[in-house]
Amino acid sequence: MDKLKMETPDLTQSNIEKLAALFPACVTEARSEDGKLKKAVNFGLLRQMLSDVVLEGDETYEFTWVGKKASIVEANRPIRKTLRPCPKESIDWDTTENLYIEGDNLEVLKLLQESYLGKVKMIYIDPPYNTGSDRFIYPDDYGISQNDYDEISGSYDEDGNKVFTENTNSNPRYHSKWCSMIYQRLLLARNFLTDDGAIFISIDDKEQENLKKICNEIFGASNFISTVVWQHSIQPKGYLGTFSIQHSYVMIYCKDITVFRLGSLERTVEDNKAYSNPDNDPKGPWRSGDVRNALYRPNLIYDIISPSGKVIKPCENGWRWSKETVAEKIKTGEIIFSQDETRIIRKIYLSSLEGRAPETIWFGKDVGTTREGISELKQLFGQTPFDTPKATHLIERCITLMNDSNMLIMDFFSGSATTADAVMQMNSKDGGHRIYIQIQFPERCDEKSPAYKQGFKTISEVGKERIRRAAKKIAADNPGKPFDGGFRVFKLADTNMTDVYYSAGEYDQAMLDQLVSNIKPDRTDLDLLFGCLLEWGLPLSMPYTSEQIESCTVHTYNDGDLIACFDESIPDTIIKEIAKRQPLRAVFRDSSFADSPAKINVGEIFKMLAPDTRVKVL
């Protein structure tokens, strides 16, 4: 039986393996920091392989900054962390499919890579804006390890709490620091998107230009959908000697423009005012449409003859369709002649329209403002814990454009959990089955803040409580309209495994087995179960059961996707019972078996009773 690695994949080596399949000559070997050989890329040769001319210099057109390369390395670096389940802080733990995860979003995204690869239809994020005084919880020097950085910069106080660094205009990495922070997170975020998925990013003028360049590089310029202007404030500010800023942006990129389909908005009475039916057309109300061609096309320049024989000359660039197509549209009544037969009229039928195209300006009256976001929090908390929350209507507009009522939605800068609130509201309205994953660093609330005065020590505490209260309010406001108002809470933590688990190669294994367990003493069966799910790339939201079989506890995840038993000294009768159920995967403690012959025996039992089951130990 093989051991579970219990660490995130090395994305650098994974990418090199993919390159090796295409360009084997460009992959070589190099020694790592521990002196061992590993695969590496000959970038000079790779660049030449991708060029049809001889390359002499290193000049390329690219967007770069100090720390960019180091941020890529950090994004690909594996970590030894886990997510510990917290049923007591959760709502409807056994039945909900929603997730709320506390921890540094970069590390959480690494842990979720295998479980949610290509499964998220929509990502919405509202990252910290680079205002010049924002507090950053991320290091601005990626050239050293996190521990070294924290020690040098004093990033932890005497109680072990993470502190913040000012990202001011005087900081020489004013923009570089922000770009590195967002770049590595977007690198990982792209992996989560389905082929027809999209990401929505709220941003302001400070980094809008840089963010677009970063997104062009990560998602591809061809996958750019739009930069929407959002009117976040209706009330103008007093005269300050400068403009009163009343807008920010929502930047939208998709995973693959060839399969992405932008949804439409619901038509309003105002939208339909231009439609009428003056000729009692049986197809219903209509309005005039354009019959001209946008570009000059010689093959579309021809005369049209009216029923009475009048000649209608072509538009400057020609007609919109070929002569044959126009004749067919006249025959079906889609094109009619004016009363004096001097022009043709195209009918656009109201009945043929499923909605209206979204505009690139979203007004506060339609999608809410920051003031509306504050009002929503006041309704839930009595007073607002945050100064600039997003309105749920803004997130609802983004969700609507995805045109999918059964999708997985992720927000890894969760803040006050507006996204979760919006998802629940929409599900209640239309009966949808949208699921959310919220990720938030447990940043401490300022002691002078309203949130702290209300008893909330961290932003994540506010977010979880907002979901609880919002779920109750939505249920009360919409009786008889069920929705998933629960969520499973997980918290980022150090690995479940002791250091021995990772350094056993330096010692005699038989001696280590006698000296110490390879699992930390404070970890429960539930910790180990969900750690295995991350390792094996299974989602964290599926149902599971735990049962007593003889003297052992057996956990069955999602009706047999995985069966685990973490008891010591598991008898053969239990092994056989698990094997008879023929799970896809089975996991045991390494210390559950006395010696190597006992492990071999387990393997033989599964070969006989469940040959297709993958068996591993931790």
N, C-alpha and C positions, 0 to 999 in steps of 0.2 A: 504494500500500500504506500502511495506517495503522501508526502506531507503538504498541507496547504501552505502557501507562501505567507499569507497574512500581511501583505503590503500591496500598495497600489502598483499597477503595471509601470514598467519603465518605458514611457512613451517614446523616448529617444531611440531606444533599441528597436521598438516596434516599427517606428518610421524607417529605420535603416533596413529592416527586413523587407519592407515594402519596396524600397529603392533597389535592394539587391535583386528582386525579382525582375525589375525593368532594366537595370544597369549593373550587372554583376561586376563589371570591370571597375566600377567606381567605389566599390566597398572593399575596405582593407582592414587591417587589425592595428590596434593601438593598446598601450598599457594604461589601465585605469589607475586611480590614486592608490589602490591597494596592491598594485603590481601585476594584477591579472590581465590577461589578454581579453579584449572585447572588440566587437565589430565597430568600425568607424567609417566615415565617408571621406573620400578624396574629393573635396569640393572643387578644386581647380579642374580636375578631370571631368567632374559632373557638369560644370559650367560649359566646358568645351563640348561635351557630348550633346548638350542642348542648344548649341550654336552652329550655324552653317558658315561661319567665318572664323578665322583664326583670332583668338582673343589675346590681346597684348597687355591690356591694363585691367584695373579692377573697377573702372567707372561704370556705374549703373544708375538708372532712374529709380530712386526709392525714397521712402520717408523713414528717417532714422533719428535717434536721439541717444543721449548718454544713458546706458543701462538697458538698451533694447535687447541685445544679445543675451545678457545675463537674465533678463526676464523670461526669455524663451527657454533657457536652460532650467530655470526655476519651475516653469509651467510643466516641463516634461519630467522633472525629478520625482522619483517614487517616494512615498512617505510610509511610515509605519504608524498609522493611526487607525481608529475605528469609530463607529457611531454607537453609543450606548443608549438603549431604549429606556424611556422614562414613562411607563404606563400611568403613574400617579399624576403626572402633569398633563396627561392626554385626555381627550374627550372621545368616548366610544372607541376605545383602543381596539376592541375585537372586530369591529365592523367597518370602521372608516377606512378610506383609501387615501386621504389627504396626509401630507407630511409637513411637520414644522421642525427644522433642524437648526440647532444653535452651534455656531462655530465660525472660524475664518472661512469665508466662502471659497477661497482658492483651494484649501485642503479638502473641504467638503465636496467640491466639484471633482477633485481627483478620486475621492472614495466612491462617488456615484457613477463614475465613467462606465464601468462594466455593466452595472445594473440598468442604466437608462440610456445606453448608447443608441442614438437614432430613434428615440421613443417620445421625445418632447415636441409637440406641435407648435407651441408658442412660448417664447421667453419674453418677459417684460422686466426691465431693470431701470431703476432710478438711482444711478451711482452718485456718490458725493461730488458735487460741483466744485471745480477748482476756483474758488472765490478769492484766493489769496490769504484766507484766514481759516480755511477748513482744517479741522484736525484729522490727521491721517493715522490709521492704525496699521499701516503697511510700511515696511522699511523702504528707504529710498536708495539703499546701496545693496544691489543684488549680487555684488561680487564677493561677499562673505556670507558665512552661514547665518541662519536666523539667530542661533544662540550667541554667536560672536557679536552680531549686530546689537542684540538686546543688551549684552554686557557692556559694549562700548558706548552705546547711546543712552544707557540707563532707561530702557524701554519698559522696565518693570519697577514698581515701587517696592517698599520694604515688605508689603503684604503679598507680593507676587502678582499684583494686578497690572495688566498692560496699560501703559500711558501713551500719550499722543505727542506727535511732533507737529509744529506749525508749518504749513505749506505756504509761506508768505512770498511776496514779490522779491524780497531780498534773498530768498533761497535760490542758490544757483541752479537747482533742479526744479524750478517752479513748474515747468511743463513736463520735463522728463519724468519726474516722479509720478505724476498723474498718468502719463502715457504708459509707463511700465506697469502700473497697477491695473489699468483697464485692459491692456494688451493681453497679458497672460490669462486673464479671466475669460476674455472673449475667445482666445485660442481654444480653451477647454469647452466653452459654451457651444461652439459650433458643432462639436461632436455629438451633443445631445439632440440636435434638431432632426426631425424627420425630413425626408427629401422635399416634402411640400410645406415644411415649417418655416417660421420667420421669427426674427427678434425685433423687439421694439425698445428703443433706448431713449429715455428722457435726458436732455442735455441743454445747456445754455450757451451763450455766445463765447464764453471763455475757452472752451475746448471743442466746440462744434466742428470747427475746421479740421482739427487734429483727429477727432473721432471718426470723421468721414474717411480720412486717409487710412486710418487703422482698419476700419471696417472694409474698405476697398481691398486691402491686402489680405485680410483674414477670410472674408466671405466672397470676395470677387466683385469688381466694379459692375459686372453684368448682372449681379444679383441685388443691386440697389433698387429699392422700390420707390421710396420718397423720403423727403425731409418735411415733416408736417410742422406748421407753425401753430402752437397752442396758446391761445389767449388766457394766460393763467390769472390775470387780474383785470377787472373791469374798471375799478376805481383808479383814476390817475393820481400820482403822488404830487405833493406840493413842489414849487419851483426849487430846484437844487442846483441850477446852473448847468444841467445836463438833461438828457432825455429821461422821461419816465418809462421805465421798462415794464411792459405789460405782456410780454410773451416769452416763451422758451420753445424748445423743439422736441419732436418725437421722431427719431431717425429709424427707418425701417429697412431691414435687409432680409432676404429669404435665403434658404439653403440652396435651392436650385430653381432658377427662373423658368425652366422648361416645364416644370410640374406644379409650380406654385400657382394658386388661384386666389386672387383677391376677392373678398366678399363685397357685397353691395350694402347700401344703407336702406332703411325702410322709407318709402315715399310718403311725403306729407301732403296735406291739402294744398299747401302753397306750391309744392312741386307739380301738382296736377292741374293748376289753374290754366296752363297754356293749352290743355287738351279739350277739344269739343267735337261735336259730330254734326256739322252743318248740312251734310248731304245724306244723313241717316244711314251711314255705312253700317252694314250688319256686323262688322268686326268691332264696332264701338268707337269711342272717342279717339281722336288723332290730332297730331300737329304737323306742320310742314317741316321737312328735313332737307338737308343740303344735297344737291344733285351735282355739284361741281367737284372736280378732281383737285386735290391739294397740290400735286406736282404736274408739270407739263408732260403729257403722254400723247404723242402723235397718233397712236393707234386708237385713241379714244376721242378724236376730233372728227365729228361727222354731223350731218344735218338730221333733224328729226321732223317727220312730216305729221302734221296734226290730222284729225279725222276729216276736216274740210279742205285739206290740201295745203294749209299754210306751212311755210318752212321756218323751223325754229333753229337758229344758228347755235353752234356749240359755245360753251363757256371758254374763257381764255386758255385754260389748261386742258380742256376736254371734259367730257362727261365722267361721272363717277364709275360707270359700268360700260361694258362692251355694248355694241349695237344689238346683239342677240339678247343680252340680259335685260336691256331697257325694254325691248319688245315684249319679253315675257312678263316684266313687271307692269307694263301697261295692260296686258291681257288679264292679269290677276287683280288689277285695280290698285296695286300698291303705288303706281304712278298715275296721276290724272293730269289733264290739261286745264289751264286756267280758262275762265269763261270766255275771254277773247282769243284763246288759243295762241297766245304769244309766248307762253312759257309752260314748262312742266313742273308739277308739284309732287314731291315724294311724301308719302304718308308714313309717319311713325306712330304706330298704334300703342295706346296706353296698355292694352291687354298683353302686349308682347314684352313689356318691361317687368322684370322681377324686382327691381329696386332702382336706386340711383347711385351713380359713381361717387365715391367719397372725394371730398375736396382736400386741398393741401393746406387749408386754413380751418382750424377747429375753434369756433367761438365759444367763449365761456358759457353763454346761454344754452349751448347744445351739449357740451361735454363737461361742464363744471369748471370751477376755478379753485385756486388755493383756499379762498375764503369758504367755499362750499365744503372742501375737505376738512377745514377746521370745524365747520358747523356739524359735520357728520360725527366727528370725534366728540364734540360737546354733547351731542345727543346720547352717546354711549357712556361717557365718563363724567359728565357734569361740567367739566372744563377740559380744554384741549391739552394733552401732554406734549404736543409738538407744534412748532411754529409754521411749517410749510408742508403739510401732508398733501398728497395727491387726492383728487376727488375720485370716487368710485366710478362716476360716469366716464371719466377719461379712460380708465382701464376697460370699462365695458365697451367703449367704442373700438378699442384695439382688439378685444375678443371677438366682437361682431365681424370685423374684417377678415377673421380667419375662417368664418363660415363653417364651423365644426362644433357641434354641441356635445361631442364625446371625446374631447382631446385632453392631453396632459399639458398643464401650464406651469412654468417655473419662474420664480422670482428670487434671485440670489442676492439682492439688496433689499430685503423685505421691509425694513423700517417699521412703520405702524401697521403693516399687513393689509394695506389697501387692496392688494391683488386678491388675497384670500376672501375678503369681504365682497369684492365685485364678483368673484366666481360663484359664491353662494347665492348672491342676489340673482344672477342670471339663471342659475340652475332652478331656483325657485320659480322664476317667471315662466321659463319655457320648458321645464321638465328635463333639462339637459343633464348629462353625466360628465361634466368637466371635473377634472381632478387637479389639485395644485400641490406643488412642492415649494415651500417657503424656506429660505436660508437667511439667517441673520446672525451677525457677530454679537455676542452678549456685551455690547458696549455699555459702560456704566453711565447712568444718567447724572447730569450735573446736579449737585446738591441744592442749587438755587432754582432748578427747573420745576415746572408744575408736575411733571411725571414723578420726580423724586418725592415731592411733597405729598403726592397721592399714595406713596408707599411702594413705588416701582424702582428697583435698584438698577435694572438694565433695560435697554430698548427691547430686547427679546421678551422680557416679562410683559411689557406694554403690548407687544404684538400678539402674544398668546391670549392675553386678557381681552384684547379687541376682538379676536375671532370668537371667543366664548360669548361675549356680550352681543356681538353682531348676529351670531347664529340664533340666539334667543329672540332678538328683535325681529329678524326676518321670519322666523317661525310664527311669531305672534301677529305680524302684519299680513302673513299669507297662509292662513289656516287651510289645511287640506292640500297643501302643495309641498310634498316631501322633497328634501334635499339632504345631502351629506353635510351636517354641521359639525362633524368631529374632526380630529386630527391626531396623528401619532407624533409624539415628541421624541426626538433623538438629540443627543449632545456629543459633539466632537470630543474625543478623549484619546489618550495614548493607547497603543496597542494592548490587546488582551494578553499578549504573550510576554513572558519575562525575557530578559536579555539573553538568557541561556538558549532560548529558542533560535536566536539568530547567530549566536557565536559557538554553537555546539561543535562545529568543525574543528575548533581549536583544542578540544578536549576529547577524552575517551567517553563515548556515548553511554556505555554501560555504567560508568562511574557517575555521570551526570544524572541518569535516571534514578540513581539511588539517593542523590544528594538533594534534588530540588524538583518541584513540579515546573513544567514549562508554561503554566498558566498562572496569572497573578491571583493571589488569594482572595481579592475583593470582587472578583468577577463571577457573575451568576450564569446559570444555564442560558437565560435570555440574552445576556451579553454575547455569549459564545455563539448562540444560534444566529443572531443577526450579523455577527462578524463573519460567519460562514457564508451568509447570503451575499454580502459585499464581495467576498473572495470569489464566489462562484457566479457573480453577475446576475443575481435574482432580485426582483423588485422588493421593496421593503413594506409594501402595502397589502400583501396578500394574507388571507386567513391562515391560521395554524391551530393545532391542538396539542395539548400535552397530556399524557396518560401514564398511569402506573401499570407496568407489566412485571409481575413478580415483584422484585425489590428495586427495579430500575424505572427511571423516568424517560419516556420516549417522546420526542417532539416530531410532529409531522407537519411539514410546511406545504400549503397549497395542494392538499390531497395527493402528496407523494412526489412533488418536485424535489423535495429533500426530506430525509428522515435522519434525525440525530439522536445520539445517546451519549451523555457526557459523564456517566457514572464511572466509578472505579470498579475494576474487576467484573466486567460484564460477562455473565455466563453464556455458554454456547446456545442455550435455549432462547435467549433474547436475540442473539445474532441471527438465528434461524428464523425467528418470528419476523424480524425486520426484513430479512432477505425474501421471505415468502410474499411480502407485500410489494416486492419489485419496484422500489422507488427509482427515480432517475438518478438520485445521488444519495449517498449515505456517509455520515461523518461520525467519528468517535474521537475520544481523547487518545493520544499516544500512550498515556499512562494507564489506560483501561486494560491493557494486556501485559501480562507478566514478562514476556520475553518475545524474541523473534519467532520461535515456533508457534506461539499463540497468535501472532499477527498473520503468519502464513496460513494457519487454520481458518482464520476469518476470511481470507482471500479465497480459499478453497470452497468454503460454504457459499459465498456469493457466486462463484463460478458455476456451482451446481444448481442453485436455486434462483439466482437473478444475474445471469451472465452479462446483461446490458447495463447493470447498475455501476456507476462510477463510485468507488470507495476511497475515501481519504481519511487521514488522521490529522489532528492538530496538537 
